[in-house]
Amino acid sequence: METLYDAYCTAQRSGAALVAHVRRQGLKKHQIARDFRITQKEADLYIWLGHQFTAKLLMLAAEKQLSVSQLQVVAKAANKASANLVDKQALRQEFINHAATCTVDELHLYVNTRVLEVNSGRAPRKAATGISKQADADGMGHIHAAMPYHEAKKVSAILDTDAKKLRRLNPNLSYAEALTHALINRVTAPSADSSPTNTPCFLFPLQADATYFADGTVAFTNGSTRPLKELVDEQLSDYGYVIVTALDENGVPTVATSYLCRRSNPDGGGRDKQRSFSPWQKFISTAEYLCCMHPDCSYPAISSQGHHLKAWTNGGPTTLTNCVPLCGPHNAQNDDNPAKHWHNGHAIKDPATGRVGWQFTRGGPIYHNKNPLIRKGMREWALAYYGFISMTPTNK
């Protein structure tokens, strides 16, 4: 009788066959993640591996019963080899054949040695620094730098001196923490002529007894009306930016307008005669959502693109109500004309709440981004203020 251990071993040896199936069927990341009960990052690995090998090489790897871990080692090592010095497909085939005869750790040693041999005639590597564009699960960003060793030693000596000083001031700091603080202090130390650059942004909800009109006036239940800008200036004077939320004629929270108090009146409502969203519109959209609104993404909204919910090519206006932040890849994946073709799904607004989500299948459910950062944005704040939701950690 086959034990659970035996079944798991068999599944591991079917990794290459599974990658081949994912590639052959053209499975999407969100589908793999849900079906396999794995993270989006893990699902990405299956798709990435499928693109690293030809169908013939994947068939060979499946015959050799390679695991996903072995395929990953082979793919990463082969990508480090110089294409000018070796046939990469031939090198991948060599690695696959060797992988069937050894453990994953032994495979690591073999492929790294072979890549060093292959690259021995390559020009020296250039210095490079990479900085992560989004936070990890712990809210941390990552920096990786490669530089000549003698330069690295200089940097290390400076930071080491600073880190030791910090630890003398605070013995509770670990050396790694102190080293990180030393780096931050060195890079971000303000110059003599520097000044604060942050300007506050206020969310200003109109009371339920007030109705906002498109001409910029507010009507109250007592029959009085006032210009909205005058009302805001009276309350906040010169403090900075203000975003005004109100219930629209359908009772859904919406951005009524926005101002830089007493200084200027940027066009918060937007103009629909140009295709690109203005920096002001992108700023409001960022404050509303804080990150890309695809349910599988956590890319910061401030670095995302302004996406037309109704495509510009289909007559969609360049206005705040039609603007939502999507990262570059998800903006490109969006089906701008879902009535004619449907491949990846599209961003869509929930008419009941104004929330933007993603509809993967025609007529299917709308999936919303559940990143905790979303709950700190203006949209969720307004929904809570007007009683649509309770602002709790379990809020969906």
Protein Blocks (a to p, Z undefined) as FASTA:
>chain_A
ZZfklmmmmmmmmmmmmmmmmmmnopafklmmmmnopafklmmmmmmmmmmpcfklmmmm
mmnopafklmmmmmmmmmmpcfklocfklmmmmmmmmmmmccfklmmmmmmmmmmmmmmm
pccddddddddfbdcfkopacddddddfklmmmmmmmmmmmmmmmmmmmmmbcfklmmmm
mmmmmmmoccfkbccfbdcdddddddfkbccdfkopacdfkopacdfklmmmmmnmmnbc
cddddddfkopacdfbdcdehkbccdfkopakbfbdcfklmmmmmmmnopafbfkbcbdf
klmccddfbafklopacdfklgccddfklmmmpcfblmlpcfkbpadddfknopacddfb
ghiacdddfbfklmmmmklmmmmmnopaccdfklZZ
